[in-house]
Amino acid sequence: KKAREGKLPNFTGIDSTYEPPLNPEVIIRTAEMTPEEAAEHIIGILKTRGNI
């Protein structure tokens, strides 16, 4: 609400465009997997990297 009222400048999706990363570390193909599969995919990546 505040972003739409102009109280939060440069808010992505309101008055600032979304710029996708050039080299993303993780790609989640949401059209091809369920939310549960996406979550498992992310958790697997985090475990592989030693983040969790």
N, C-alpha and C positions, 0 to 999 in steps of 0.2 A: 504494500500500500504506500509506504513512504517513498519507494523508488518511483512509483507512478505519479506521485505528487511532486516529484523533483527534489525531494529532501535527501536522496541518496544518489549523488551523481556517479556516472560511469558504471551503472549497474548492468551487468551482462543480461542481454535479452530485453532490456527496457530502452536505455539510451546508448548502449554500447553493444557492438556486435560480438558474437561468439567466434573466436578464432581457434579452430581445432589445432592440436599440436602437430608439428611436422613429423615427429618421430615418437609416437605414443609408446609408452612402456607396456601397456596392456590394451588389448582390443576386446571388447565385449560385444558380440554380435547378438543384440537383443531380439532381432527378428527371427533368429535361428535357435534360440534356447529359452527355456523357462527362467523365471526369476531365481528359482532354486538352483538350476544348473549354472546360471551366471554367478551366483554367490559361491557355489562350490569351486568354480573356475578361479575366481578371485582368491579364495582361501588357499587353494592349491598353489597359486603363484606366490602368495605371501609366505607360505610354509617353505617352498623351494628356496626362496631368497633369504630365509631365516628371520623374517620380520615377525613371525608368530610361531 
